[in-house]
Amino acid sequence: MTQTDYDADVIVVGSGVIGSLAAHHLAKNGKSVIILEAGTRVPRWKIVESFRECGNVSTDAGNRNQPYPNEPWAPSSFVPDYITNHGPIDYIPGMLRMVGGTTWHWGGACWRLLPNDFHLKSLYGVGRDWPISYDDLEPFYHQVEIEMGVSGDDTADYSGQNGGAFPPRQAPYPVRPQALGYFSQRFRDRVAVGGYSFTYQPNGRATDPYEERPACVGNNNCSPVCPIGAQYSGDRHATKAERAGAKLISDATVYRLEKTPDGKRIAAVHYYTPDKRSVRLTARKVLVAAHALETPRLMLLSDVGNSSGMVGRNLMDHNAFSLAMIADEPMWSGRGPVQQGDVLKWRDGSFRQKHGCIRHEVGNFVGNVQITERLLSQGVIGPELDEKIRHMAARWVFMDSNIEMLPEPTNRMSLSASKRDFYGLPLMDIYYDVNDYARAAGNVIREDYANFLKLLGGEIFDQNLSLWENRDHPMGTVIMGNDPRDSVVNHEGRSHDHDNLFIATTGIMPAASVVNPTLTGCALSLRSASIMLKEI
Amino acid sequence: MMRTTRRRLLGYGVAFVPLCLMGGVSGPSWALTEKEKGCPPDFLAISAILTASPELNPIMAPRVWHALITKDDAFMARYRRLSDEMAAHRIRSWPDYEASGLSAQKEIHSIAVAVVGAWYLGRVGEVLPRSEINTPAFITYEGALMWRSTRDVTVIPTYARGGPGFWAEAPSSVKTD
């Protein structure tokens, strides 16, 4: 017998930007939508106050989860035992569980992938190809950029080859670029001498007022929280989805996707309330958008969608190094937003046959915290302390790098055999390593850092060339592909195993490129939502 | 404003007294918990000398003290050593401290640095990037002294200093910085 009564047309699991964009799109097109969010809802002003009073985070250091809710039933990722590492490299990304998700504390970078990123195996003989092309995703990139109010440079060659505008776009960015700060101008001019181009970073900050967001005025705290909401965050579309008619239930921890007796579809979604009451809801379709780690965890808990054995595997990030220096001239980092541009020299090319591509992100932070800590550690006090803080802050340059990784089944999250959450459910184990493809790119970074130091007359303040810092860009864990034997979802984001189950997270990306994956995750989510719309 | 006087430095030792007995110091009731209302009577004066800052906010002193003793069980005794040494050397100003030779005494100077660090960083304890527990003792954010030497050019993050795009112009001080 065919079921005809449902609690909703679509249940969306997760109210982060990826889930909320899809929920909004479905709701505004007349579908009934329920959003289930494990975490709670907190207004921005409380987070700003929490940031100022927590003492364990600054705009460029510390625990970025700290100012945010951390409920027993929805812990943030740095709670002990939430993730247990077993591999050679620790992997615990910053991650929030609350209405709006982790884009509460992102840097706002909104990158498109390049056409070549979709054909890594075909072009360079490594990794995997996507089952779709850039052209398939471009309309959804465009749509997401409008939804989020993305600012970008319409003349930039984002492939880093100093050519014409690239990649192709059907329309200009909806928001004009922000003015380049004096710091960015000086950085650009100094490194250009060495053949390094500085490219404006596409971002989700409002150059001018955009919808309900004010223009950015350079509070220099984009992460862990933009105090005025000029920078886009996922709560915007959670609210917009509600206004369009979606029902958002917070503090609802989904713990099971129930299969139909034949196993071909998802019959229901089960969640727990904080008082450990279980609730069962049904929908025609289910969209799981619960982050690249919690999504595979839920699937493994439910024994869902894993005929390939790939759920949780192929974990990728952009692990790399970082450099802080004191330059030879006052450039005054820290005026304006915390990041404005990147060096994209190694974003694409035949070198990808041998090593991953590289992106150097140039920070624009107020450096006072780290500088003061350093000077105090040297015993500097008295009037000299102020003098040196100013001297060094004026010359502060910080950059961190990103490296493309390849999907490897051995890099994986799995269910913990011993650690349990608030509801008694298994938490996560992670095994993670950086392979030779990425390590070879690390050698290029070493050379670049030496060049940057020369070009800027820099004195090393702190240089990490050995610890593989992750960038909180998890990908690959519910990987997309054409072959059900080695992938979890198809090109639509639909489970190979369950016709009415869609997965929307950066975890479905089968190739990592080297740019922040949020915009691509969002475009994929809207693409899945458009497919679902046609079927309901 | 509290003046740095020899009497303040030498007259009280470090016995705890309610802050209000120091005279001229009061603040909103929400600013301090009961536990935070005490600090050694010479703590503000010594802090002012070591930070070269006669304008230190007296309301903040008990909070700074409380943070220091919260994160270091031995701090009270350590501070007594610093206080005694400064009294013995008749230190009334930063130049006095410099001239005293105490900065060359590693243990004594480390106590001075701890006091200064608390005022400058607005917290005591190391920032822990991946921890929610054993985090620093918080004192103040915008009141941390580390911001003061750059406030004419950059912002205390989360606060603003100009309208959109102000950052495109070179800071007026750039030629002399």
Interface residues (C-beta under 8 A of the other chain):
Chain A: V48 F51 R52 E53 C54 G55 N56 V57 S58 T59 A61 G62 N63 N65 Q66 N70 S76 F78 V79 P80 I92 Q178 A179 L180 G181 Y182 F183 Q185 T207 D208 A215 C216 V217 G218 N219 N220 N221 V225 P227 I228 P330 W332 G334 R335 G336 V366 N368 V369 I371 T372 E373 L376 G379 I381 G382 P383 L385 D386 E387 I389 R390 H391 A393 A394
Chain B: L50 T51 A52 W94 Y97 E98 S103 H109 S110 A112 V113 V116 G117 Y120 L121 G122 R123 G125 V127 L128 P129 R130 S131 E132 I133 T135 P136 A137 F138 I139 Y141 E142 L145 M146 W147 R148 S149 T150 V153 T154 V155 I156 P157 T158 Y159 A160 R161 G162 G163 P164 G165 F166 W167 A168 E169 A170 P171 S173 V174 D177
